[in-house]
Amino acid sequence: MIRKAKIKDIKQIQELINTFAKQDVMLPRSLNELYENIRDFWVMEDKGKITACAALHIPWDDLAEIKSLAVAKNKQRKGIGKLLVDACIDEAKVLGAKKIFVLTYKPGYFKKFGFKRINHASLPHKIWAECINCCKFPNCQESALLKTL
């Protein structure tokens, strides 16, 4: 079942995200960051266990960002990631966003949803405030992709 995250989910969300971060396929998230952004998160719960998550963040004006998409290895290739991306896109539309972007190490996945590669520099400067604090800065290898809603 996909639903909005609850406080009790945060430690499981962090464990899931940081499992992939240790493999260098996504960025790590601190507990503090996750608690502060809990309202951004969607989760997939299966028998009391968080098996997938994604966040929709609104960084600027009419722009939304999908962040921290993670699906447990044993739950991949079952359409859960698609459900989470669709939930984020639908929520972005409801909130009035006109564009949605991702910064990702897996651009091919998001291209299936109609995202197109863009130059990082085309994103608003507000986005870079978070990047400055990233453990990968300034050697970011993530691809930027954008979808018009």
Backbone as a printed PyTorch tensor [residue, N CA C, xyz], in Angstrom:
tensor([[[  0.8420,  -1.1750,   0.0000],
         [  0.0000,   0.0000,   0.0000],
         [  0.8920,   1.2450,   0.0000]],

        [[  0.6680,   2.1410,  -0.9290],
         [  1.3910,   3.4150,  -0.9610],
         [  0.6030,   4.4260,  -0.1460]],

        [[  1.3480,   5.1850,   0.6800],
         [  0.7220,   6.1960,   1.5310],
         [  1.7490,   7.2540,   1.8760]],

        [[  1.2800,   8.3390,   2.4670],
         [  2.1950,   9.3670,   2.9500],
         [  2.9330,   8.8210,   4.1780]],

        [[  4.1790,   9.2490,   4.3360],
         [  5.0070,   8.7730,   5.4390],
         [  4.5170,   9.2980,   6.7810]],

        [[  4.8150,   8.5260,   7.8110],
         [  4.5140,   8.8900,   9.1990],
         [  5.8270,   8.9580,   9.9690]],

        [[  5.7900,   9.6120,  11.0950],
         [  6.9930,   9.7580,  11.9170],
         [  7.6310,   8.3990,  12.2070]],

        [[  6.8230,   7.4080,  12.4920],
         [  7.3460,   6.0860,  12.8300],
         [  8.1000,   5.4160,  11.6700]],

        [[  7.9370,   5.9410,  10.4540],
         [  8.5770,   5.3530,   9.2750],
         [  9.9980,   5.8530,   9.0300]],

        [[ 10.3620,   6.9600,   9.6370],
         [ 11.5910,   7.6660,   9.2610],
         [ 12.8460,   6.7990,   9.3750]],

        [[ 12.9940,   6.0610,  10.4430],
         [ 14.2170,   5.2640,  10.5930],
         [ 14.3040,   4.1730,   9.5260]],

        [[ 13.1670,   3.5870,   9.1440],
         [ 13.1650,   2.5900,   8.0770],
         [ 13.4490,   3.2440,   6.7210]],

        [[ 12.9240,   4.4480,   6.5100],
         [ 13.2000,   5.1860,   5.2760],
         [ 14.6970,   5.4530,   5.1720]],

        [[ 15.2930,   5.9160,   6.2690],
         [ 16.7220,   6.1920,   6.2470],
         [ 17.5310,   4.9270,   5.9580]],

        [[ 17.1620,   3.8420,   6.5910],
         [ 17.8720,   2.5720,   6.3690],
         [ 17.8040,   2.1640,   4.8970]],

        [[ 16.6210,   2.2970,   4.2940],
         [ 16.4370,   1.9350,   2.8940],
         [ 17.2810,   2.8350,   1.9860]],

        [[ 17.1840,   4.1360,   2.1700],
         [ 17.9370,   5.0840,   1.3450],
         [ 19.4340,   4.8810,   1.5180]],

        [[ 19.8750,   4.7700,   2.7440],
         [ 21.3150,   4.6900,   2.9940],
         [ 21.9250,   3.3540,   2.5850]],

        [[ 21.1050,   2.3160,   2.4490],
         [ 21.5820,   1.0560,   1.8750],
         [ 22.0580,   1.2970,   0.4480]],

        [[ 21.2740,   2.0480,  -0.3120],
         [ 21.6590,   2.3660,  -1.6900],
         [ 22.7800,   3.4080,  -1.7260]],

        [[ 22.7760,   4.3270,  -0.7820],
         [ 23.8420,   5.3410,  -0.7230],
         [ 25.2040,   4.6720,  -0.5020]],

        [[ 25.2370,   3.6290,   0.3130],
         [ 26.4890,   2.9130,   0.5510],
         [ 27.0030,   2.2360,  -0.7250]],

        [[ 26.0960,   1.9620,  -1.6510],
         [ 26.4610,   1.3730,  -2.9450],
         [ 26.7750,   2.4640,  -3.9670]],

        [[ 26.6960,   3.7120,  -3.5300],
         [ 26.9980,   4.8890,  -4.3520],
         [ 26.0440,   5.0570,  -5.5370]],

        [[ 24.7830,   4.6490,  -5.3460],
         [ 23.7850,   4.8320,  -6.4060],
         [ 22.7260,   5.8760,  -6.0480]],

        [[ 22.8200,   6.4220,  -4.8460],
         [ 21.9860,   7.5570,  -4.4600],
         [ 22.6490,   8.2680,  -3.2960]],

        [[ 22.1140,   9.4340,  -2.9700],
         [ 22.7090,  10.2300,  -1.9070],
         [ 22.1770,   9.8250,  -0.5400]],

        [[ 23.0310,   9.8420,   0.4810],
         [ 22.5670,   9.5140,   1.8370],
         [ 21.6730,  10.6210,   2.3830]],

        [[ 20.8390,  10.2790,   3.3390],
         [ 19.9580,  11.2500,   4.0050],
         [ 20.1110,  11.0740,   5.5080]],

        [[ 20.2460,  12.1820,   6.2130],
         [ 20.3570,  12.1370,   7.6730],
         [ 18.9620,  12.0340,   8.2820]],

        [[ 18.9080,  11.5510,   9.5230],
         [ 17.6240,  11.5090,  10.2230],
         [ 17.0270,  12.9010,  10.3280]],

        [[ 17.8550,  13.8820,  10.6350],
         [ 17.3830,  15.2510,  10.7580],
         [ 16.7070,  15.7230,   9.4680]],

        [[ 17.3540,  15.4880,   8.3360],
         [ 16.7930,  15.8950,   7.0470],
         [ 15.4670,  15.1740,   6.7790]],

        [[ 15.4130,  13.9020,   7.0990],
         [ 14.1880,  13.1370,   6.8560],
         [ 13.0440,  13.6030,   7.7450]],

        [[ 13.3090,  13.8270,   9.0190],
         [ 12.2490,  14.3330,   9.9040],
         [ 11.7520,  15.6980,   9.4300]],

        [[ 12.6740,  16.5760,   9.0380],
         [ 12.2830,  17.9140,   8.6010],
         [ 11.4600,  17.8950,   7.3170]],

        [[ 11.6310,  16.8510,   6.5250],
         [ 10.9460,  16.7700,   5.2300],
         [  9.9440,  15.6230,   5.1590]],

        [[  9.4650,  15.1700,   6.2930],
         [  8.5600,  14.0150,   6.3320],
         [  7.3320,  14.1960,   5.4400]],

        [[  6.8260,  15.4170,   5.3600],
         [  5.6200,  15.6520,   4.5610],
         [  5.8630,  15.4610,   3.0670]],

        [[  7.1230,  15.4420,   2.6570],
         [  7.4520,  15.2320,   1.2440],
         [  7.3540,  13.7570,   0.8460]],

        [[  7.4190,  12.8590,   1.8020],
         [  7.6230,  11.4410,   1.4970],
         [  6.3500,  10.6280,   1.3040]],

        [[  6.4440,   9.7720,   0.2890],
         [  5.5060,   8.6790,   0.0590],
         [  6.2590,   7.3930,   0.3850]],

        [[  5.5560,   6.4050,   0.9000],
         [  6.1770,   5.1140,   1.1920],
         [  5.2960,   3.9690,   0.7130]],

        [[  5.9350,   2.8450,   0.5110],
         [  5.2350,   1.5820,   0.2660],
         [  5.4590,   0.7510,   1.5110]],

        [[  4.3790,   0.3440,   2.1270],
         [  4.4620,  -0.4900,   3.3290],
         [  3.9460,  -1.8750,   2.9910]],

        [[  4.6780,  -2.8780,   3.4390],
         [  4.2970,  -4.2620,   3.2220],
         [  4.4840,  -5.0100,   4.5380]],

        [[  3.3860,  -5.3900,   5.1520],
         [  3.4080,  -6.1210,   6.4240],
         [  4.2050,  -5.3760,   7.4970]],

        [[  3.9800,  -4.0770,   7.5920],
         [  4.6170,  -3.2720,   8.6220],
         [  6.0330,  -2.8180,   8.2980]],

        [[  6.5500,  -3.2020,   7.1400],
         [  7.9220,  -2.8560,   6.7360],
         [  7.8760,  -1.8780,   5.5710]],

        [[  8.6700,  -0.8040,   5.6610],
         [  8.7840,   0.1460,   4.5600],
         [  9.7200,  -0.4650,   3.5210]],

        [[  9.1780,  -0.7310,   2.3330],
         [  9.9550,  -1.3950,   1.2860],
         [ 10.3020,  -0.4550,   0.1300]],

        [[  9.7420,   0.7570,   0.1390],
         [ 10.0450,   1.7120,  -0.9200],
         [  9.6540,   3.1100,  -0.4480]],

        [[ 10.3030,   4.1070,  -1.0500],
         [  9.9740,   5.4830,  -0.7080],
         [ 10.3300,   6.4100,  -1.8620]],

        [[  9.7240,   7.5730,  -1.8440],
         [ 10.0640,   8.6620,  -2.7580],
         [  9.5390,   9.9370,  -2.1280]],

        [[ 10.1950,  11.0400,  -2.4550],
         [  9.7700,  12.3210,  -1.9040],
         [  9.4760,  13.3040,  -3.0310]],

        [[  8.4840,  14.1470,  -2.8040],
         [  8.2010,  15.2670,  -3.6930],
         [  8.4990,  16.5320,  -2.9170]],

        [[  9.4630,  17.2820,  -3.3990],
         [  9.9010,  18.5070,  -2.7290],
         [  9.5980,  19.6950,  -3.6370]],

        [[  9.1480,  20.7860,  -3.0500],
         [  8.8710,  22.0020,  -3.8160],
         [  9.9650,  23.0230,  -3.4810]],

        [[ 10.9600,  23.1570,  -4.3500],
         [ 12.0570,  24.0710,  -4.0430],
         [ 11.8430,  25.5140,  -4.5170]],

        [[ 10.9040,  25.7070,  -5.4650],
         [ 10.7970,  27.0380,  -6.0470],
         [  9.5130,  27.1700,  -6.8530]],

        [[  8.8890,  28.3120,  -6.7750],
         [  7.7610,  28.7600,  -7.5920],
         [  6.9070,  27.6210,  -8.1600]],

        [[  7.0130,  27.3280,  -9.4410],
         [  6.1820,  26.3120, -10.0870],
         [  6.9660,  25.0390, -10.3800]],

        [[  8.0080,  24.7920,  -9.5850],
         [  8.9250,  23.6900,  -9.8290],
         [  8.9070,  22.6920,  -8.6740]],

        [[  8.8060,  21.4130,  -9.0160],
         [  8.8330,  20.3370,  -8.0200],
         [ 10.0160,  19.4180,  -8.3240]],

        [[ 10.4430,  18.6780,  -7.3020],
         [ 11.5500,  17.7350,  -7.4500],
         [ 11.1760,  16.3920,  -6.8420]],

        [[ 11.4500,  15.3260,  -7.5690],
         [ 11.3370,  13.9800,  -7.0060],
         [ 12.7080,  13.6260,  -6.4410]],

        [[ 12.7250,  13.2070,  -5.1760],
         [ 13.9680,  12.8950,  -4.4780],
         [ 13.8600,  11.5250,  -3.8060]],

        [[ 14.9890,  10.9540,  -3.5600],
         [ 15.0980,   9.7720,  -2.6950],
         [ 14.1810,   8.6160,  -3.0930]],

        [[ 14.0850,   8.3390,  -4.3910],
         [ 13.3270,   7.1760,  -4.8460],
         [ 14.1560,   5.9260,  -4.5760]],

        [[ 13.6320,   5.0430,  -3.7440],
         [ 14.3340,   3.8050,  -3.3910],
         [ 13.3240,   2.6760,  -3.2390]],

        [[ 13.6500,   1.5460,  -3.8180],
         [ 12.8110,   0.3440,  -3.7040],
         [ 13.7250,  -0.8010,  -3.2730]],

        [[ 13.3640,  -1.4750,  -2.1960],
         [ 14.1630,  -2.5970,  -1.6940],
         [ 14.4390,  -3.5860,  -2.8320]],

        [[ 15.6470,  -4.1320,  -2.8320],
         [ 16.0710,  -5.0350,  -3.9120],
         [ 15.0500,  -6.1440,  -4.1880]],

        [[ 14.5140,  -6.7280,  -3.1270],
         [ 13.5810,  -7.8510,  -3.3140],
         [ 12.1970,  -7.4080,  -3.7780]],

        [[ 11.9720,  -6.1080,  -3.9080],
         [ 10.6720,  -5.5880,  -4.3580],
         [ 10.7800,  -4.8870,  -5.7110]],

        [[ 11.9840,  -4.8660,  -6.2830],
         [ 12.1770,  -4.1890,  -7.5650],
         [ 11.5630,  -4.9930,  -8.7060]],

        [[ 11.2870,  -4.2730,  -9.7940],
         [ 10.7120,  -4.8520, -11.0210],
         [  9.2930,  -5.3560, -10.8200]],

        [[  8.5740,  -4.7090,  -9.8780],
         [  7.1740,  -5.0690,  -9.6190],
         [  6.2560,  -3.8630,  -9.7960]],

        [[  6.7840,  -2.7700, -10.3210],
         [  5.9730,  -1.5890, -10.5710],
         [  5.8380,  -0.6360,  -9.3930]],

        [[  6.5480,  -0.9020,  -8.3000],
         [  6.4230,  -0.0600,  -7.1030],
         [  7.0520,   1.3140,  -7.3500]],

        [[  8.2090,   1.3360,  -7.9910],
         [  8.8450,   2.6110,  -8.3130],
         [  7.9420,   3.4670,  -9.1770]],

        [[  7.2840,   2.8440, -10.1510],
         [  6.3480,   3.5660, -11.0280],
         [  5.2010,   4.1550, -10.2200]],

        [[  4.6650,   3.3780,  -9.3010],
         [  3.5740,   3.8830,  -8.4620],
         [  4.0100,   5.0960,  -7.6470]],

        [[  5.2260,   5.0510,  -7.1240],
         [  5.7340,   6.1730,  -6.3300],
         [  5.9880,   7.4080,  -7.1930]],

        [[  6.5840,   7.2070,  -8.3670],
         [  6.8220,   8.3360,  -9.2700],
         [  5.4820,   8.9310,  -9.6990]],

        [[  4.5220,   8.0830, -10.0440],
         [  3.1930,   8.5760, -10.4300],
         [  2.5360,   9.3560,  -9.2950]],

        [[  2.6830,   8.8780,  -8.0540],
         [  2.1060,   9.5860,  -6.9000],
         [  2.7480,  10.9650,  -6.7580]],

        [[  4.0500,  11.0430,  -6.9480],
         [  4.7430,  12.3260,  -6.8530],
         [  4.3060,  13.2720,  -7.9710]],

        [[  4.2060,  12.7610,  -9.1810],
         [  3.7730,  13.5860, -10.3080],
         [  2.3470,  14.0840, -10.0830]],

        [[  1.4660,  13.2010,  -9.6490],
         [  0.0750,  13.5970,  -9.3860],
         [  0.0010,  14.6640,  -8.2980]],

        [[  0.7820,  14.4920,  -7.2350],
         [  0.7810,  15.4700,  -6.1560],
         [  1.3290,  16.8160,  -6.6450]],

        [[  2.3590,  16.7810,  -7.4800],
         [  2.9290,  18.0150,  -8.0260],
         [  1.8770,  18.7750,  -8.8330]],

        [[  1.0940,  18.0530,  -9.6070],
         [  0.0210,  18.6910, -10.3940],
         [ -1.0160,  19.3270,  -9.4740]],

        [[ -1.4220,  18.6080,  -8.4350],
         [ -2.4170,  19.1200,  -7.4860],
         [ -1.9000,  20.3900,  -6.8090]],

        [[ -0.6050,  20.4180,  -6.5120],
         [ -0.0150,  21.5790,  -5.8520],
         [  0.1860,  22.7650,  -6.8000]],

        [[  0.0510,  22.5230,  -8.0960],
         [  0.1710,  23.6010,  -9.0720],
         [  1.5320,  23.7380,  -9.7280]],

        [[  2.3910,  22.7350,  -9.5580],
         [  3.6920,  22.7810, -10.2340],
         [  3.4910,  22.6300, -11.7350]],

        [[  4.3050,  23.3200, -12.4710],
         [  4.2340,  23.2330, -13.9370],
         [  5.3560,  22.3700, -14.5130]],

        [[  6.4010,  22.1630, -13.6960],
         [  7.5480,  21.3500, -14.1110],
         [  8.0030,  20.5250, -12.9110]],

        [[  8.6050,  19.3930, -13.2390],
         [  9.1340,  18.5360, -12.1870],
         [ 10.4970,  18.0190, -12.6580]],

        [[ 11.4640,  17.9930, -11.7480],
         [ 12.7990,  17.5440, -12.1370],
         [ 13.3210,  16.4930, -11.1680]],

        [[ 14.3730,  15.8300, -11.6260],
         [ 15.1110,  14.8770, -10.7960],
         [ 16.5970,  15.0980, -11.0160]],

        [[ 17.3600,  14.8250,  -9.9890],
         [ 18.8160,  14.7000, -10.0830],
         [ 19.0840,  13.2410,  -9.7520]],

        [[ 19.6400,  12.4930, -10.6860],
         [ 19.7000,  11.0470, -10.5260],
         [ 20.9480,  10.4250, -11.1340]],

        [[ 21.3010,   9.2750, -10.6060],
         [ 22.3470,   8.4530, -11.1900],
         [ 21.7550,   7.4520, -12.1920]],

        [[ 20.4320,   7.4220, -12.2940],
         [ 19.7320,   6.4690, -13.1720],
         [ 18.8090,   7.2240, -14.1370]],

        [[ 19.3710,   8.0190, -15.0550],
         [ 18.5220,   8.8270, -15.9350],
         [ 17.5890,   8.0030, -16.8270]],

        [[ 18.0280,   6.8260, -17.2270],
         [ 17.1870,   5.9900, -18.0940],
         [ 15.8500,   5.6430, -17.4670]],

        [[ 15.8520,   5.4540, -16.1630],
         [ 14.6020,   5.1170, -15.4780],
         [ 13.5940,   6.2430, -15.6220]],

        [[ 14.0200,   7.4670, -15.4260],
         [ 13.1020,   8.6010, -15.4630],
         [ 12.7100,   8.9920, -16.8830]],

        [[ 13.5270,   8.6480, -17.8500],
         [ 13.1720,   8.9280, -19.2440],
         [ 11.9020,   8.1750, -19.6390]],

        [[ 11.6590,   7.0240, -19.0090],
         [ 10.4420,   6.2460, -19.2800],
         [  9.1680,   7.0010, -18.8950]],

        [[  9.3080,   7.9990, -18.0120],
         [  8.1750,   8.7960, -17.5570],
         [  8.0540,  10.1100, -18.3250]],

        [[  8.8850,  10.2940, -19.3340],
         [  8.8330,  11.5090, -20.1310],
         [  9.7680,  12.6050, -19.6670]],

        [[ 10.6760,  12.3040, -18.7400],
         [ 11.6770,  13.2790, -18.3170],
         [ 12.7380,  13.3830, -19.4130]],

        [[ 13.2290,  14.6070, -19.6120],
         [ 14.2630,  14.8450, -20.6120],
         [ 15.4870,  15.4590, -19.9350]],

        [[ 16.6560,  15.0350, -20.3930],
         [ 17.9090,  15.5320, -19.8200],
         [ 18.0430,  17.0340, -20.0570]],

        [[ 18.4860,  17.7360, -19.0220],
         [ 18.7300,  19.1760, -19.1180],
         [ 20.1020,  19.4880, -18.5160]],

        [[ 20.5610,  20.6880, -18.7420],
         [ 21.8010,  21.1570, -18.1370],
         [ 21.5010,  21.5620, -16.7030]],

        [[ 22.3290,  21.1430, -15.7600],
         [ 22.1480,  21.5120, -14.3470],
         [ 21.9860,  23.0170, -14.1820]],

        [[ 22.7160,  23.7760, -14.9570],
         [ 22.7170,  25.2370, -14.8290],
         [ 21.3660,  25.8680, -15.1640]],

        [[ 20.4850,  25.1190, -15.8230],
         [ 19.1720,  25.6790, -16.1650],
         [ 18.2010,  25.6530, -14.9790]],

        [[ 18.5880,  24.9900, -13.9000],
         [ 17.7480,  24.9510, -12.7010],
         [ 17.9820,  26.2180, -11.8750]],

        [[ 16.9680,  26.6670, -11.1210],
         [ 17.1350,  27.8830, -10.3160],
         [ 18.2590,  27.7500,  -9.2840]],

        [[ 18.8750,  28.8670,  -8.9510],
         [ 19.9620,  28.8670,  -7.9680],
         [ 19.5350,  28.3070,  -6.6230]],

        [[ 18.2680,  28.4070,  -6.2860],
         [ 17.7510,  27.8880,  -5.0120],
         [ 18.1060,  26.4120,  -4.8590]],

        [[ 18.1080,  25.6800,  -5.9550],
         [ 18.4120,  24.2430,  -5.9410],
         [ 19.8250,  24.0000,  -5.4040]],

        [[ 20.7420,  24.8830,  -5.7490],
         [ 22.1460,  24.6690,  -5.4380],
         [ 22.4570,  24.8930,  -3.9670]],

        [[ 21.5650,  25.5340,  -3.2240],
         [ 21.7810,  25.7130,  -1.7820],
         [ 21.9060,  24.3490,  -1.0970]],

        [[ 21.1170,  23.3840,  -1.5300],
         [ 21.1970,  22.0330,  -0.9750],
         [ 22.4510,  21.3150,  -1.4720]],

        [[ 22.8140,  21.5500,  -2.7210],
         [ 23.9790,  20.8800,  -3.3020],
         [ 25.2680,  21.2470,  -2.5810]],

        [[ 25.3760,  22.4710,  -2.1420],
         [ 26.5940,  22.9320,  -1.4740],
         [ 26.8840,  22.0960,  -0.2300]],

        [[ 25.8370,  21.5960,   0.4200],
         [ 26.0080,  20.7910,   1.6320],
         [ 26.1260,  19.2910,   1.3590]],

        [[ 26.0920,  18.9130,   0.1000],
         [ 26.1280,  17.4980,  -0.2740],
         [ 27.5410,  16.9360,  -0.1600]],

        [[ 27.6320,  15.6840,   0.2340],
         [ 28.9300,  15.0150,   0.3630],
         [ 29.6120,  14.8200,  -0.9940]],

        [[ 28.9030,  14.9480,  -2.0860],
         [ 29.4630,  14.7740,  -3.4330],
         [ 29.8790,  16.1050,  -4.0700]],

        [[ 29.5650,  17.2170,  -3.4220],
         [ 29.8680,  18.5350,  -3.9830],
         [ 31.3700,  18.7950,  -3.9100]],

        [[ 32.0010,  19.3130,  -4.9430],
         [ 31.4670,  19.8150,  -6.2090],
         [ 31.5730,  18.7980,  -7.3440]],

        [[ 31.8380,  17.5500,  -7.0460],
         [ 32.0380,  16.5360,  -8.0810],
         [ 30.7900,  15.6940,  -8.3220]],

        [[ 29.6750,  16.3440,  -8.5070],
         [ 28.3940,  15.6720,  -8.7060],
         [ 28.3720,  14.9440, -10.0420]],

        [[ 27.9460,  13.7040, -10.0120],
         [ 27.8190,  12.9010, -11.2260],
         [ 26.3560,  12.6320, -11.5680]],

        [[ 25.4380,  13.2810, -10.8320],
         [ 24.0250,  13.0710, -11.1090],
         [ 23.6210,  13.7740, -12.3970]],

        [[ 22.6690,  13.1740, -13.0980],
         [ 22.0900,  13.7890, -14.2880],
         [ 20.8470,  14.5460, -13.8830]],

        [[ 20.6310,  15.6850, -14.5210],
         [ 19.4190,  16.4720, -14.2900],
         [ 18.4410,  16.1870, -15.4190]],

        [[ 17.2040,  15.8960, -15.0420],
         [ 16.1480,  15.6650, -16.0250],
         [ 14.9140,  16.4610, -15.6110]],

        [[ 14.1260,  16.8800, -16.6010],
         [ 12.9550,  17.7090, -16.3680],
         [ 11.7740,  17.1950, -17.1600]],

        [[ 10.5930,  17.3260, -16.5710],
         [  9.3340,  16.9620, -17.2390],
         [  8.3820,  18.1430, -17.0710]],

        [[  7.7600,  18.5530, -18.1600],
         [  6.7290,  19.5840, -18.1030],
         [  5.4090,  18.8940, -17.7980]],

        [[  4.6820,  19.4250, -16.8330],
         [  3.4060,  18.8160, -16.4260],
         [  2.2440,  19.4260, -17.1880]]])
